[in-house]
Amino acid sequence: MPSELNRPSLAQRAGECLRERTFSCTVGYDGAPFAGFAKQPGQATVQGELEGALALLLRRPVDVVCAGRTDAGVHARGQVVSFDADTDELRGRTLHSLRRSLNALTAEGVVVRAVDERPRGFSARFDAQWREYKYYLACGDVPPVFTGHTSWYVGPNLDIAAMERGAAHLIGEHDFKSFCMAASAVGKPTCRNVSEISIASEEILGEPHRVITVRGNAFLHSMVRTIVGTLVMVGRGMREPDWVAEVLAARDRQAAGENAPAAGLVFWSVHYGKEAAPLPA
């Protein structure tokens, strides 16, 4: 399969598309009940839910392509998936009614927020220009009452300024091999471009949180969770901020911090360029 760094053009994909039209769904989900996004035999997955619902509506097997796979327990607010269909299969259905039907057929915890028609051959994966994740750290004096399943409780004593200095070493294009699951990096390119890592304060249902936003062109397996786990070690005073640069240079997963728990991570949004924008309804 081609990588994001060597992706086929939209025109090439349009020429290879076997169906008349291409659509996207913007999807949110609670990751807790699912064994991740990608299909797995005998497991509940987000891809399985979406493809099952589309198969019922179009009366044939349907494959969807996602903007970025998420692991078990990871949530999404703005995941995007794409699929192809013929006009006859959708006769009598508007984009609004298609969204309504998909929401009726998918499991609780999965919400199709929007359905859009895209240029033929559009790929949620290959046409993405950047992706954004948010990680939620609960930082009150006691664990949160309401966000325990969507945050990592780290307590109130993080040195945020130190974390920001550590994060600065990761901005730009680098080899992030130290920040991904080792088995997933074998024989694959591990260079990525991270354009933002920022840390903001946010009160959620009366509880204090720190929200780490990470934006980049693409991400490796567990990359954001490893970045967060590494920065939290810096924030707790276990390592100096410049240690992050040493981790990056090591190109060895063993050099980095622990994976932050899946529950605090949310796939927030995906950005596409003008040529891949939704078509007028």
C-alpha positions as CSV (number, residue, x, y, z in Angstrom):
1,M,0.0,0.0,0.0
2,P,1.5,3.4,-0.9
3,S,2.4,5.7,2.0
4,E,1.2,9.3,2.6
5,L,4.6,10.4,1.3
6,N,4.1,8.6,-2.0
7,R,0.4,8.8,-2.6
8,P,-1.4,8.6,-5.9
9,S,-3.0,11.9,-7.1
10,L,-6.7,12.5,-7.0
11,A,-6.8,12.4,-10.8
12,Q,-5.1,8.9,-10.8
13,R,-7.6,7.6,-8.2
14,A,-10.5,9.1,-10.1
15,G,-9.4,7.1,-13.2
16,E,-9.2,3.9,-11.2
17,C,-12.5,4.3,-9.4
18,L,-15.0,1.6,-10.2
19,R,-18.1,3.5,-9.0
20,E,-19.7,6.7,-10.3
21,R,-19.5,8.8,-7.2
22,T,-17.5,9.2,-4.0
23,F,-18.7,10.3,-0.6
24,S,-17.3,11.0,2.8
25,C,-18.7,10.7,6.3
26,T,-17.5,12.7,9.2
27,V,-17.7,10.4,12.2
28,G,-17.5,10.8,16.0
29,Y,-17.2,7.9,18.4
30,D,-16.6,6.8,21.9
31,G,-13.7,4.4,21.6
32,A,-14.3,2.6,24.9
33,P,-16.6,-0.2,23.5
34,F,-14.5,-0.8,20.4
35,A,-11.3,-2.7,19.6
36,G,-10.1,0.2,17.6
37,F,-11.2,1.6,14.2
38,A,-9.9,-1.1,11.9
39,K,-11.9,-4.3,11.2
40,Q,-10.9,-7.3,13.3
41,P,-12.5,-10.8,13.2
42,G,-14.9,-11.3,16.0
43,Q,-14.3,-7.8,17.5
44,A,-16.5,-4.8,17.6
45,T,-14.9,-2.0,15.6
46,V,-15.9,1.4,14.2
47,Q,-15.1,0.3,10.6
48,G,-17.2,-2.8,11.1
49,E,-20.1,-0.7,12.2
50,L,-19.9,1.7,9.3
51,E,-19.3,-0.9,6.6
52,G,-22.2,-3.0,8.0
53,A,-24.6,-0.1,7.9
54,L,-23.5,0.9,4.4
55,A,-23.8,-2.7,3.2
56,L,-27.5,-2.8,4.4
57,L,-28.2,0.5,2.6
58,L,-26.5,-0.3,-0.7
59,R,-27.2,-4.0,-0.6
60,R,-23.6,-5.0,-1.3
61,P,-20.3,-5.1,0.6
62,V,-18.8,-1.7,1.0
63,D,-15.2,-0.8,1.9
64,V,-14.4,2.5,3.7
65,V,-11.1,4.3,3.9
66,C,-10.4,6.3,7.0
67,A,-8.2,9.4,7.5
68,G,-6.3,7.7,10.4
69,R,-6.8,4.4,12.3
70,T,-7.3,4.8,16.0
71,D,-6.4,2.2,18.6
72,A,-8.7,0.4,21.0
73,G,-10.2,3.0,23.5
74,V,-9.2,6.1,21.5
75,H,-12.1,8.4,20.7
76,A,-12.9,10.6,17.7
77,R,-14.8,13.8,17.1
78,G,-13.9,14.4,13.5
79,Q,-12.7,11.1,11.9
80,V,-13.4,11.1,8.1
81,V,-14.1,8.0,6.0
82,S,-14.7,7.7,2.3
83,F,-16.5,5.2,0.1
84,D,-17.7,4.9,-3.5
85,A,-21.3,4.3,-4.7
86,D,-23.3,4.4,-7.9
87,T,-26.2,6.8,-8.5
88,D,-28.7,4.0,-8.8
89,E,-27.8,2.7,-5.4
90,L,-28.7,6.0,-3.8
91,R,-31.8,6.8,-5.8
92,G,-34.3,8.6,-3.6
93,R,-31.8,9.3,-0.9
94,T,-30.4,12.8,0.0
95,L,-27.2,13.3,1.9
96,H,-29.4,14.2,4.9
97,S,-31.4,11.0,4.7
98,L,-28.3,9.0,4.2
99,R,-26.8,10.4,7.4
100,R,-30.1,9.7,9.3
101,S,-30.1,6.1,8.0
102,L,-26.5,5.5,9.0
103,N,-27.1,6.8,12.5
104,A,-30.1,4.5,12.8
105,L,-28.0,1.5,11.8
106,T,-24.8,2.0,13.7
107,A,-24.2,1.0,17.3
108,E,-24.5,3.4,20.2
109,G,-21.3,5.4,20.6
110,V,-20.9,6.0,16.9
111,V,-22.4,9.2,15.3
112,V,-22.2,10.2,11.7
113,R,-22.0,13.9,11.9
114,A,-22.1,14.7,8.2
115,V,-22.3,13.0,4.8
116,D,-20.8,14.9,1.9
117,E,-20.2,14.1,-1.8
118,R,-16.6,14.6,-2.8
119,P,-14.7,14.6,-6.1
120,R,-14.7,11.1,-7.7
121,G,-11.7,9.1,-6.4
122,F,-11.4,11.2,-3.1
123,S,-9.6,9.3,-0.4
124,A,-10.1,10.3,3.3
125,R,-6.5,9.1,3.8
126,F,-4.5,10.2,0.9
127,D,-6.2,13.6,0.4
128,A,-5.7,14.7,4.0
129,Q,-3.2,17.6,4.3
130,W,-3.0,17.5,8.1
131,R,-4.7,15.7,11.1
132,E,-5.2,17.1,14.6
133,Y,-5.4,15.2,17.8
134,K,-6.2,16.4,21.3
135,Y,-5.2,14.7,24.5
136,Y,-7.0,15.5,27.8
137,L,-5.1,15.5,31.1
138,A,-7.2,15.8,34.2
139,C,-5.2,17.9,36.7
140,G,-7.4,18.6,39.7
141,D,-6.5,17.8,43.3
142,V,-8.7,14.7,43.0
143,P,-9.6,12.4,40.1
144,P,-12.5,13.8,37.9
145,V,-16.0,12.7,38.4
146,F,-17.3,13.1,34.9
147,T,-14.3,12.7,32.5
148,G,-12.6,9.7,33.9
149,H,-13.2,7.7,30.7
150,T,-12.0,10.6,28.4
151,S,-8.9,11.8,30.2
152,W,-5.7,10.7,32.0
153,Y,-5.6,11.8,35.7
154,V,-2.2,13.3,36.3
155,G,-2.8,15.6,39.3
156,P,-2.1,19.3,39.7
157,N,1.7,19.5,39.8
158,L,2.8,19.4,36.1
159,D,5.4,21.9,35.0
160,I,3.7,23.1,31.9
161,A,6.5,25.5,30.9
162,A,9.0,22.6,30.9
163,M,6.6,20.5,28.8
164,E,6.3,23.3,26.3
165,R,10.1,23.5,26.1
166,G,10.3,19.8,25.6
167,A,7.6,19.8,22.9
168,A,9.5,22.5,20.9
169,H,12.1,19.9,20.0
170,L,9.4,17.9,18.1
171,I,8.2,20.7,15.9
172,G,9.1,20.3,12.2
173,E,10.0,17.3,10.0
174,H,11.8,14.6,12.0
175,D,12.3,10.9,12.1
176,F,9.8,9.9,14.9
177,K,10.9,6.3,15.1
178,S,11.3,6.7,18.9
179,F,7.7,7.7,19.2
180,C,6.0,4.7,17.5
181,M,5.3,1.1,18.3
182,A,8.5,-0.6,17.3
183,A,6.9,-3.5,15.4
184,S,4.9,-1.1,13.2
185,A,8.0,0.8,12.1
186,V,9.8,-2.2,10.6
187,G,10.6,-1.5,6.9
188,K,8.5,1.6,6.8
189,P,9.3,5.3,6.6
190,T,9.1,7.0,10.0
191,C,9.6,10.7,9.1
192,R,6.7,13.0,9.8
193,N,6.1,16.7,10.0
194,V,4.6,18.1,13.2
195,S,3.4,21.7,12.9
196,E,1.9,22.2,16.3
197,I,2.1,20.9,19.9
198,S,0.4,23.3,22.2
199,I,-0.9,23.0,25.8
200,A,-4.0,24.9,27.0
201,S,-6.1,25.0,30.1
202,E,-9.8,24.0,29.9
203,E,-12.5,23.5,32.5
204,I,-14.8,20.6,31.6
205,L,-17.9,20.1,33.7
206,G,-16.3,22.0,36.6
207,E,-13.0,20.0,36.5
208,P,-9.6,21.5,35.5
209,H,-7.8,19.9,32.5
210,R,-4.8,20.5,30.4
211,V,-5.4,19.9,26.7
212,I,-2.5,19.0,24.5
213,T,-3.1,19.6,20.8
214,V,-0.9,17.8,18.3
215,R,-1.2,18.6,14.6
216,G,0.8,17.0,11.8
217,N,0.7,15.8,8.2
218,A,0.4,12.2,9.4
219,F,1.1,10.0,12.4
220,L,2.7,6.7,13.2
221,H,1.2,4.0,15.4
222,S,0.8,5.3,19.0
223,M,2.9,8.4,18.1
224,V,0.6,11.0,19.8
225,R,0.3,8.8,23.0
226,T,4.0,8.4,23.2
227,I,4.6,12.1,22.7
228,V,2.2,12.8,25.5
229,G,3.7,10.2,27.8
230,T,7.1,11.6,27.2
231,L,6.0,15.2,27.9
232,V,4.3,14.2,31.1
233,M,7.6,12.7,32.4
234,V,9.1,16.1,31.7
235,G,6.2,17.9,33.4
236,R,6.6,15.7,36.5
237,G,10.2,16.6,36.8
238,M,11.4,13.1,36.0
239,R,13.4,14.4,33.0
240,E,14.7,17.7,31.7
241,P,13.1,19.3,28.6
242,D,16.2,18.8,26.5
243,W,15.8,15.0,27.1
244,V,13.1,15.1,24.4
245,A,15.7,16.0,21.8
246,E,17.8,13.0,22.9
247,V,14.8,10.7,22.6
248,L,14.1,12.0,19.1
249,A,17.7,11.4,18.1
250,A,17.9,7.9,19.5
251,R,15.4,6.5,16.9
252,D,14.5,3.8,19.5
253,R,11.1,3.3,21.1
254,Q,12.9,2.2,24.4
255,A,14.3,5.7,24.8
256,A,10.9,7.5,25.1
257,G,8.4,7.6,27.9
258,E,5.4,5.4,28.4
259,N,2.3,5.4,26.2
260,A,-0.3,7.7,27.6
261,P,-3.6,5.8,28.2
262,A,-5.9,5.5,25.2
263,A,-8.9,7.0,27.0
264,G,-7.5,10.6,27.0
265,L,-6.9,10.8,23.2
266,V,-9.4,12.2,20.7
267,F,-8.9,12.3,16.9
268,W,-10.2,15.9,16.6
269,S,-10.2,16.9,12.9
270,V,-8.8,16.4,9.4
271,H,-8.1,19.2,6.9
272,Y,-8.4,18.7,3.1
273,G,-7.4,21.1,0.3
274,K,-9.7,22.8,-2.2
275,E,-9.5,20.1,-4.9
276,A,-10.8,17.6,-2.3
277,A,-13.5,19.8,-0.8
278,P,-17.1,18.7,-0.6
279,L,-19.1,19.2,-3.8
280,P,-22.1,21.6,-3.6
281,A,-25.3,19.8,-2.5
